[in-house]
Structure formats: structure tokens, C-alpha cells
Amino acid sequence: MMGSKIFQCVTRDGELSVALLDTTALVNEAIARHRLSSVAAAALGKTMTAAAYLCSWLKEESSVLHVQLFGNGPGGKISVSGSGALGLSGHVGRPDLVLPPLQDGENIPAFVGQDGFLRVVRMENGLPFDGSCALVKGDVSSDFAAYFKESEQRTVSFALVLRMGQTGTCLFSGGLFVQALPFAGENALSFAEEKVTSLSSRLFELAQEGETALKAHFGAERVFSREICFSCRCSREKAANAVLAMGRKEAFALLKEQGGVCVHCPDCNTDYFFEEQDLVKIFE
């Protein structure tokens, strides 16, 4: 399977910035790690695609971004973390929840709920940007549209597409984002909306074409591409620091009760287990 990727360009007139994403491999990695149901995969997958686009805004590879989508639906909180290097991970509150699908796809609004908020925190050069908005429909797309307009105050026309297969794997996940740059005219704004509307049903084909598609449909002279991957910022060293923060007394109490201390990372579903010799070294 081809890896996930983002293609980016600026239109020839310099009024629009365009990003085309294929996040299929990213979503399938999340499905495998968390054993996601189809509706959980669709909700997390669309959120990860939007988060990957936001990560492409980050100026440094070491910069980080966190997205939280929290509604009153039974699926629980959706959380995604990423970096300027386009490494992302994430999880949902109820990964195994099954809901009847709609005629045109998974019922994401029923999973998420419509009463809640979308929050994005970016950290660049040690400085935080914290933005949020109320959920609109709980379908992820409408919620990010409100976020771009209300919190970022940017004009972004976009489409998120995710198709699940009968066996629980993601057949395709991707997005097309067209952002108006400063001084973009009304004609450019209309062009962006029309292009996203007309191309949204063809995102799979466009993602296969990549650079060729952006040059053909947006008149781009240069197209840049970058890899997107499933990557978590957790590590055994960080888990050991969490054990240290727990304190010697509590850690050794868990050792006695459970035979060791387990630190779980929800974003990548990894467990770090520390036995007696590990604890002795941590607290020496």
C-alpha cells in the first residue's frame, strides 16, 4: 500500500494555497493499532486528515499540534497529536463502538454528538496558540469549517472524504484544502469553492495523480510533496519519567500487587511495562 502523502502548491496568480492529502495508510495504521470499528475509524480518520493539514502549517519539524474533538455522543473524545514533521497519532474514547451506517457512509454525527467543542493547540518556538469553536454538526467537516472561520479567521474551502470497506479497512481517506491567501479577490474565492465542490467526488483519482492533478486543475507551476506517517511522541524514557513522578512508594506498591508498573500511551496503544529491576534503576 502506498504511504500517506500531502501535495501542496500555490496557484499561478498567487491568490490560493492548495493542499491535496492521501491519508489512507495513516488511517489503516490507526485501525490496526486501536482495533477501530468502522464508525470510529471514520471519525478519527477525518480528524487525522484535518490535523495533518494543520500540521503542514507548522514552520519547524519539532513544533507540535494537538486536536481535541469532544461531543456529547457515545463515541467519547477524539484526540490527535502531530508535529511539523507530519508524524501523527491519535485515539477515540470508544474505539469498538458500532453504529448503523447512513446510506452515504458512516454515521459520524451520531458517534460524536452535536453538543461540544473542537480545540486546537499549536506550540511553535515555545509559544502556544490555543483556538476552539463549538461543534456545528459533529460530522468533523462542518466543525473544522467553523474552526477555520471563527478561530483561525482564514477562508478555507475543503472536502474530507473517507470510505470504509466491508472488512473494516479504509479503502480511501483524503482531503482537498484550498485556502485564500492575503489579498485574494472574489473571483479567487469563488474559484476555490467551485473547484472543491466539483473535485470532491474524485479525490481518490486526484490523490493517485498527485502533482499532475494540482497542475492541471489549479495551474500550479511547482508542487511540493511530503510524507505523512503514523508516529507517536511517546517512548520508554518518557514512560520511565512518569513512573518516577508517581513516586517510589506507589510504584513499589503496584509492583507488589501487579508484578510491575504498566504505563499506557492512548495515542498509539502501546504499553510500557517496568519490572522490579527497572524500578530499582529508576529510583536509584
N, C-alpha and C positions, 0 to 999 in steps of 0.2 A: 504493500500500500504506500502511495506517495505521502510524504510528510506534509505537515501543515505549513502554510506559507502566506505571506502578505505581499501584494504588489501595490506600489504607490507611485503616483505621478502628479504633476501639476498641468492643467490644461494649457494649451499654447498661448492663450491670451492672459494667463497668469491670474485668473479670477477664481478658479476652483482647484481644490486639492482632492484627489481621488484615491481611495483605498479599496482593493479587492482582496478578500480573505477566503482561504480554504482551510477550515479548522476540523476537517473530518477525522484525521488521525489523532488530534488533540482530544476530541470528544470520545473517541473509541478507547483511548487510554484511560480517561476518566471512568468510562463504563466498566472497563476491566478491573480497575483498582477498587471501585466502590460497589460493584455489582448493582448498577443502577437499573431501575425499571425504565420503561420507555418514556413515561411522562417525566420522571426525574431527570433522565438523560437530556430530554428536550429543553427543560427549564434551565438546567446547569449549562448545557451546551450553548444555548443562545446567550446566556450571561457571559460565558467564557469568550465567545466571539466578540461581543461588545467590549469586554475588558481587554482583549488582545489589541483591538483598535485603539483604545485609550492608552495602552502601554506604548504604542507606536508614537505617541505624543512626547513621551519622556525623553529628555535630552541626553541622559547618561545611562549606560547599561546597568549601573549599580543602583539607579533610582528605583523605587518600589511603588506599587499601587495596590490598594485593597478595595474591593467592591462588595457591598452587602445589600442583598435584596430581601427584605423581611416583610411578609404579608401575613394576613390572618387565616390563610388556608392551611390545610393539613400537612403540606409538604415541609413546613418549617423554613428556617433561614437558609438562603443561598449565599455562600461566601466564596469569593475568588481572590487570589493573590497573584500578582505578576510583577515583572521587572522590565526595565528598559531593554534588556537582552531578549525580550519576548519569550521568557520562560514563565509558564502559568501552572497553577494548581487550584483545586477548589473542591468543595463538598456541599451537600444538601443535608438538611435535618432528617428527612425521611427518604433515604435512597431506595428503599424497597417498596414504597407506596405505589399501588396500582389503581388507576382510574380509567373509566371508559373513555376511549378517544372520541374526538369530534370527527365529522366527515372529512375535514381537510387537514387532519393531523392531531397531535396530542393536545389534551385539554390543559394547557399550561395555566390559564387563569384560575381554574378550579384547584390546581396544585398550589399555586402561590397565594391566591386570595387578592382582593382588590383594596383592602384597607391596610396601609402600611407605608413603608418608605424605601427609597433607593438611596444609598450613601456611597460616595466615592472619596477615598483619601489618597492623595498623592504625596510622596516625600521626595523632594529634589533638593540637593545641596543642604540637607538637614532642615529644610523649611517645609512645613506641611501645608497642603491645600485640602480643605475639607468641604465638600459640597454634597447637597442632598435635595431630594424632592419627594413629594407624596406620590404613591403609586397611582396610576391612572386606570389601567385595566388588569394589571397583574399578568400581562402576556409577555413581558420583558421588552418587546419592541416599543410599545406605547410609553412605557415607563422610562426608557432611555431617551426617547424623543423629548419627553418633558424635562429630563435632566439636562440634556444639551441646551435646551432653550432657557430654562429657568436658572440653572446653577452655573453653567459654563457661558451662557449668553452667546452661544455660537449657533449659526444656521447650518444644520447638518441634515441632508436628505439621505435616508438609508433604508436598507432592507436586510433583514435577518432571515435566513432560510435553514431549516433543519428537517431532514427526512429520516425517519426510523424504519428499519426493516422488520420483517416478520420474526426474525430470530433474536431481536433485541440489540442488534448492532446498528450503528449510524451509517446510513448509505451516503449521506452528504450533509455537511454543515458548513455554512459560509455566510459572508456578508458583503454588501457593497455600500460604501460610505462616500458621499460627495459633500465636502464642506466648503462653504463660501469663504473666500479669503477677504481681507480688508479691501474696501472699495469695489467689491463685486457689484455689478449692476443688476437691474431687474431681469434683464434677458438671461444673465448667467444663472440667477436663482430659478427661473422658470425652466431653463435647460436642465439643471440639476434634478429637479423634481420629475420632469418628463423622462429623463434617462433612467432614473431609479425605478420608476413605475414600469417602464417598458422592458427593462432588463431583469427585473426581479425573478421572473419565471424562468430565466435562462442562466441563473448563477452557476449551476453545475458546469455547463458548457463554457462559460466565461472563465471560470477558475482553471479549467483544463488548458485554455488558450493563454491565460496569464497576460504577459506583456503584449502579445498580439492584440488581445481584446481591448486593452486600455488605449492602445494607439489607434485602433480602428474606431472606437466609439467616443473617445474623448480627445482625439487629436494630439495625444501626448508625443513629445519628441524624445523624452527619456523616461524610462520606467525602472524603478529600483525594486528589488525583491529581497526579502529576508525570511529566514526560517522561524517558525513558531513551534515550540515544543512544550511537553508536559514536564515541568521542573519545579520541585519544591525547595524552599529555603531551609527546611529542617535538616538536622544532622545529628549524629550520635553525640557530638560535642555539645550541641545546644541542649539535647535531652539530658546530658550529664549535669549541665548547669541548672536545669530545672530540678533535678534531684538534690543538688547542693542547696538550692533555695528552699527546698522542702524542709531541710534540717535533719541532722543526724538521728535524733530521737524518732521522728516519724518514719524516716527511711528504714531504719533497722526494725521498727515495729512491723512494717509491711513485709520485710524480709522474713520475719518470724511467722507471720500469718499466711503469706502467699508464696514464700520461697524466693522472693525477689521483688524488684520495683519495675513496673512497666510504665513507660511514657508513650502516649499515643499522639500521633500527628493526624488530625482530622482531614487536612487538605490532601494528603497523599495516601492516607490509610496505612501508615507504617507504624509498627510497634518497636520501641527500643527497650530491651529487657536488660536489667542490671542485676547480676547475682552478687553473692557475698563478697567475692574478691574484687568486684567492680566497686562496690560501696566502700570497702576499706580504702581503695585507692582514691576515690572521690573525696573522702573525708580525712585523709591523712594530713 
